[in-house]
Amino acid sequence: MEWIIAVPSPALQQLSATTWAWVNDRPDWGFSNCGIVASDGQALLVDTQFTLQATRDLLDAIAVALPGSEISTVVNTHANGDHTWGNQLVEGAQVITSERSARHACSEIGPEQITALCALGDATAVGSYVAKHFGRFDFSGITVSGPTQTFSGWLEVKVGQTLVELLDLGRGHSAGDVAVHVPEDGIVFAGDTLFSGSHMVVWSRSLSACIAVCERLLATGAETFVPGHGPVMGRADVVAFRDRLVLVARTAGQQVRAGVPLAEAARLVMAEHAGSWVHPERLFTQVAAAYAQAGAPDVPAETLAAVEGMAALARG
């Protein structure tokens, strides 16, 4: 049976008898996807939203679509705020992520920092970039809430009679990523290890790890993949996404071996590989990751430095 039906965004899309995706088909910064697995009155929520109001909208939609279902578990695919800052609203739920993701959460930028950067506006390149993409969000009232349980490797969770597998993917998009696999339905909630319609941000400084994660997602045998941002993907979409990363890695490798400075290499890669996907300036983080793996000097390691590189590339 074909469950996926086009609906306005953001909204719940039913993927199978037991799974739904909360899909923001806008590929812009901050408009993230979530997932629901529900069975026998129990529900597992994959990620929350960037703001409290966006999370309330999500929870209200779940209450309408799944009356009587209790969200007892939240799985955070990684620690970025657009996937975790609504955690506080799912009261009483167990919040699970990988041990590695939890360990590196201290490096995340908080809501107060983003608000302060937005206030800088055009005073700095970073402030201008952050204000353009994040100034629309209201971060008031957020108390950043971390996990109550962590795991390493693999964890099996039962939601009613439905088996859910939590896969510790290790380093990829972030320092520690988690995928949620529903084997009987052939569905994977991939978090930001996949982007649909936009270029990937690589915070982990390892482009090869991102490619390896794509291979691991495909190895589940799933047919349907919910990315962290953008429309739902099929296997062919994941293959195309992986292949784009491979091409960027190859081009960046050529540039670093030729001694091309990072900023110039990022411009060359963007000119060659931007395509039709939005936010091509994010290719800076992919090139920086390839340079870091190659042992190039002076590759930015901090989040704000990576944002500065993207802002410079976007400015041209």
KEDREN-977103 format. One line per 5 residues: for each residue x, y, z of C-alpha. Coordinates in nm, 4 decimals. Example, Ala and Ser with C-alpha at 12.3 -4.5 7.8 and 13.67 -1.06 7.14 Angstrom:
2
1.2300 -0.4500 0.7800 | 1.3670 -0.1060 0.7140 $
end
This chain:
316
0.0000 0.0000 0.0000 | 0.1294 0.3490 -0.0883 | 0.1016 0.5676 0.2213 | 0.2958 0.8783 0.1238 | 0.0542 1.1589 0.0341 $
0.1498 1.5159 -0.0579 | 0.0316 1.7587 0.2094 | 0.0999 2.1234 0.2964 | 0.4188 2.1963 0.4856 | 0.4847 2.1501 0.7677 $
0.2526 1.8579 0.8308 | 0.2405 1.4922 0.9181 | 0.2815 1.2520 0.6281 | 0.1828 0.8926 0.6949 | 0.4529 0.6589 0.5683 $
0.3169 0.3234 0.6893 | 0.0613 0.1818 0.9290 | 0.2850 0.2739 1.2235 | 0.5044 0.5616 1.1043 | 0.4597 0.9290 1.0230 $
0.6982 1.2061 0.9231 | 0.6604 1.5694 1.0219 | 0.7958 1.7246 0.7044 | 0.9093 2.0793 0.6467 | 0.9636 2.0799 0.2726 $
1.1497 2.4120 0.3056 | 1.5206 2.3269 0.2787 | 1.6278 2.6434 0.4626 | 1.8199 2.6589 0.7889 | 1.6124 2.5650 1.0945 $
1.3110 2.4029 0.9248 | 1.3710 2.0441 1.0288 | 1.1839 1.7152 0.9993 | 1.0714 1.4838 1.2773 | 0.9295 1.1325 1.2909 $
0.6663 0.9372 1.4800 | 0.6411 0.5638 1.5411 | 0.3092 0.4734 1.7079 | 0.1594 0.1390 1.8059 | -0.0908 0.0217 2.0675 $
-0.1244 0.3618 2.2333 | 0.2499 0.4158 2.2617 | 0.4554 0.6585 2.0542 | 0.8207 0.7339 1.9913 | 0.9125 1.0811 1.8642 $
1.2222 1.1294 1.6506 | 1.3572 1.4782 1.7266 | 1.1784 1.7968 1.8268 | 1.1786 2.1392 1.6626 | 1.3909 2.4548 1.6735 $
1.1461 2.6664 1.8745 | 0.8829 2.5996 2.1367 | 0.6017 2.7177 1.9101 | 0.7132 2.4921 1.6241 | 0.7267 2.2013 1.8675 $
0.3779 2.2827 1.9985 | 0.2511 2.2769 1.6389 | 0.4112 1.9344 1.5944 | 0.2657 1.7952 1.9180 | -0.0793 1.9358 1.8369 $
-0.0735 1.7631 1.4979 | 0.0271 1.4355 1.6610 | -0.2560 1.4659 1.9150 | -0.5072 1.5097 1.6314 | -0.3697 1.2297 1.4149 $
-0.3025 0.9844 1.6980 | -0.5520 1.0532 1.9773 | -0.4746 0.8619 2.2925 | -0.1138 0.7878 2.1980 | 0.1399 0.8754 2.4669 $
0.4862 0.9891 2.3634 | 0.6986 0.7992 2.6113 | 1.0279 0.8191 2.4199 | 1.2092 1.0916 2.2271 | 1.5132 1.0009 2.0195 $
1.7447 1.2880 1.9301 | 1.9367 1.2098 1.6105 | 2.2047 1.4624 1.7117 | 2.2478 1.7634 1.9375 | 2.1819 2.0555 1.6985 $
1.9172 2.2921 1.8328 | 1.6799 2.2533 1.5395 | 1.6388 1.8892 1.6412 | 1.6422 1.9222 2.0208 | 1.5300 2.2593 2.1530 $
1.1681 2.1488 2.1890 | 1.2579 1.8554 2.4161 | 1.1305 2.0332 2.7264 | 0.7715 2.0205 2.5969 | 0.7571 1.6392 2.5850 $
0.7133 1.6108 2.9585 | 0.7872 1.2784 3.1236 | 0.9369 1.1232 2.8110 | 1.2661 0.9405 2.8128 | 1.5091 1.1228 2.5831 $
1.7644 0.8966 2.4132 | 2.0693 0.9739 2.2015 | 2.4091 0.8204 2.1441 | 2.6813 0.8505 2.4038 | 2.9031 1.0278 2.1522 $
2.6335 1.2826 2.0650 | 2.5742 1.3589 2.4320 | 2.9472 1.3899 2.5010 | 2.9942 1.6533 2.2306 | 2.6786 1.8545 2.3036 $
2.8910 2.1038 2.4972 | 3.0267 2.2364 2.1668 | 2.6798 2.3370 2.0427 | 2.5795 2.7013 2.0056 | 2.2924 2.7850 2.2427 $
1.9787 2.9918 2.1776 | 2.1231 3.2909 2.3622 | 2.4326 3.2875 2.1417 | 2.2295 3.2741 1.8209 | 2.0115 3.5603 1.9431 $
2.3219 3.7656 2.0253 | 2.4739 3.6964 1.6827 | 2.1497 3.7981 1.5124 | 2.1603 4.1247 1.7052 | 2.4980 4.2060 1.5488 $
2.3328 4.2253 1.2084 | 2.5558 4.3774 0.9428 | 2.8263 4.4688 1.1928 | 3.0087 4.1446 1.1054 | 2.9908 3.8954 0.8177 $
2.8899 3.6195 1.0595 | 2.6250 3.8368 1.2225 | 2.4797 3.9281 0.8848 | 2.4659 3.5634 0.7751 | 2.3162 3.4406 1.1023 $
2.0601 3.7222 1.1123 | 1.9531 3.6479 0.7552 | 1.8911 3.2795 0.8222 | 1.8005 3.2630 1.1913 | 1.6572 3.6063 1.2696 $
1.3062 3.4816 1.1861 | 1.3001 3.2387 1.4800 | 1.1821 3.3147 1.8343 | 1.4016 3.1287 2.0816 | 1.2383 3.2704 2.3943 $
1.1542 3.0317 2.6756 | 1.3885 2.7540 2.5636 | 1.5656 2.5524 2.8291 | 1.8097 2.3247 2.6513 | 1.7230 1.9735 2.7700 $
1.9682 1.6899 2.7177 | 1.9180 1.3139 2.7070 | 1.8091 1.0987 2.9981 | 1.9612 0.7854 2.8402 | 2.2530 0.7236 2.6073 $
2.3698 0.4171 2.4163 | 2.6548 0.3003 2.1977 | 2.6411 0.0775 1.8937 | 2.2812 -0.0363 1.8702 | 1.9689 -0.0240 2.0831 $
1.6362 -0.2019 2.0334 | 1.3192 -0.0269 2.1485 | 0.9657 -0.1677 2.1373 | 0.6822 0.0751 2.0651 | 0.3739 -0.1318 2.1357 $
0.4280 -0.4305 1.9080 | 0.6585 -0.2444 1.6689 | 1.0324 -0.3034 1.6805 | 1.2499 0.0063 1.6403 | 1.6275 -0.0036 1.6018 $
1.8433 0.2892 1.7086 | 2.1692 0.2944 1.5137 | 2.4723 0.4728 1.6544 | 2.6303 0.6034 1.3344 | 2.9209 0.7760 1.5035 $
3.0759 1.0751 1.3339 | 2.9050 1.2123 1.0208 | 2.7084 1.5350 0.9965 | 2.7849 1.5976 1.3643 | 3.0226 1.4489 1.6170 $
2.7664 1.1773 1.6872 | 2.4645 1.0876 1.4745 | 2.1777 0.8449 1.5330 | 1.9385 0.6887 1.2821 | 1.6021 0.5352 1.3716 $
1.5182 0.2243 1.1689 | 1.1749 0.0594 1.1551 | 1.2690 -0.2721 0.9903 | 0.9231 -0.4138 0.9262 | 0.8254 -0.1003 0.7343 $
1.1574 -0.0387 0.5562 | 1.1805 0.3169 0.6905 | 1.4772 0.5102 0.8292 | 1.4630 0.8462 1.0055 | 1.8115 0.9717 0.9211 $
1.8386 1.3109 1.0880 | 2.0960 1.5381 0.9265 | 2.3016 1.2535 0.7842 | 2.0772 1.3216 0.4819 | 1.9565 1.6497 0.3322 $
1.6968 1.6686 0.0557 | 1.7213 1.9585 -0.1894 | 2.0018 2.1359 -0.0059 | 2.3722 2.0911 0.0487 | 2.4882 1.9162 0.3632 $
2.6555 2.0890 0.6544 | 2.9502 1.8904 0.7911 | 3.0330 1.9846 1.1484 | 3.2358 1.6675 1.2168 | 3.5433 1.7549 1.0033 $
3.5134 1.4178 0.8241 | 3.3635 1.4018 0.4763 | 3.4576 1.0359 0.4415 | 3.2533 0.9627 0.7538 | 2.9485 1.1248 0.5924 $
2.9920 0.9039 0.2863 | 3.0316 0.5945 0.5041 | 2.7124 0.6831 0.6918 | 2.5218 0.6942 0.3616 | 2.6493 0.3449 0.2878 $
2.5351 0.2255 0.6275 | 2.1882 0.3747 0.5789 | 2.1556 0.2002 0.2421 | 2.2746 -0.1250 0.4014 | 1.9628 -0.1324 0.6210 $
1.7688 -0.2272 0.3065 | 1.5145 0.0458 0.3753 | 1.3223 0.1954 0.0849 | 1.2082 0.5185 0.2524 | 1.4363 0.7704 0.4213 $
1.3284 1.0782 0.6141 | 1.6113 1.3334 0.5966 | 1.6734 1.5992 0.8568 | 1.5588 1.8655 0.6110 | 1.3503 1.8601 0.2948 $
1.1151 1.6093 0.1292 | 1.1154 1.2347 0.1989 | 1.3744 1.0399 -0.0019 | 1.3929 0.6992 -0.1688 | 1.6985 0.4796 -0.2173 $
1.7884 0.6437 -0.5486 | 1.7861 0.9837 -0.3769 | 2.0236 0.8586 -0.1076 | 2.2565 0.7155 -0.3710 | 2.2561 1.0495 -0.5561 $
2.3259 1.2342 -0.2299 | 2.6162 1.0006 -0.1490 | 2.7570 1.0320 -0.4996 | 2.7540 1.4130 -0.4734 | 2.9585 1.3883 -0.1531 $
3.2027 1.1548 -0.3278 | 3.2500 1.4044 -0.6113 | 3.3100 1.6898 -0.3671 | 3.5612 1.4776 -0.1751 | 3.7435 1.3949 -0.4971 $
3.7609 1.7575 -0.6117 | 3.8633 1.8830 -0.2675 | 4.1319 1.6167 -0.2520 | 4.2757 1.7402 -0.5800 | 4.2796 2.0969 -0.4498 $
4.4509 2.0158 -0.1225 | 4.7175 1.8102 -0.3001 | 4.7785 2.1063 -0.5329 | 4.8279 2.3331 -0.2322 | 4.5223 2.5489 -0.3054 $
4.4171 2.7535 0.0019 | 4.0948 2.6377 0.1656 | 3.8861 2.9462 0.0849 | 3.9840 2.9336 -0.2828 | 3.9218 2.5578 -0.2973 $
3.5742 2.6124 -0.1540 | 3.4992 2.8657 -0.4275 | 3.6201 2.6245 -0.6949 | 3.4168 2.3381 -0.5517 | 3.1051 2.5536 -0.5283 $
3.1440 2.6609 -0.8915 | 3.1673 2.2971 -0.9975 | 2.9243 2.1224 -0.7646 | 2.6597 2.3736 -0.6515 | 2.3998 2.2430 -0.8952 $
2.0374 2.3272 -0.8176 | 2.0493 2.2491 -0.4463 | 2.0117 2.5454 -0.2126 | 2.2733 2.6735 0.0308 | 2.5805 2.5941 -0.1803 $
2.7866 2.7968 0.0676 | 2.7612 2.4931 0.2965 | 3.0103 2.3284 0.0621 | 3.2698 2.5244 0.2595 | 3.2182 2.2822 0.5499 $
3.2534 1.9811 0.3201 | 3.5764 2.1106 0.1688 | 3.7065 2.2035 0.5145 | 3.6317 1.8487 0.6319 | 3.8258 1.7041 0.3383 $
4.1155 1.9414 0.4099 | 4.1137 1.8476 0.7791 | 4.1278 1.4781 0.6946 | 4.4179 1.5421 0.4588 | 4.6101 1.7093 0.7412 $
4.6032 2.0578 0.5893 | 4.6981 2.3368 0.8330 | 4.4727 2.6131 0.9626 | 4.1428 2.4379 0.8964 | 3.8722 2.5895 1.1195 $
3.7715 2.3607 1.4029 | 3.5152 2.5729 1.5866 | 3.1517 2.6144 1.4840 | 3.1684 2.9917 1.4518 | 3.4768 2.9669 1.2313 $
3.2900 2.7302 1.0013 | 2.9966 2.9738 0.9912 | 3.2395 3.2515 0.9039 | 3.3663 3.0408 0.6125 | 3.0138 2.9824 0.4858 $
2.9284 3.3505 0.5219 | 3.2363 3.4493 0.3229 | 3.1555 3.1988 0.0482 | 2.7942 3.3178 0.0286 | 2.9099 3.6774 0.0043 $
3.1342 3.5857 -0.2915 $
end
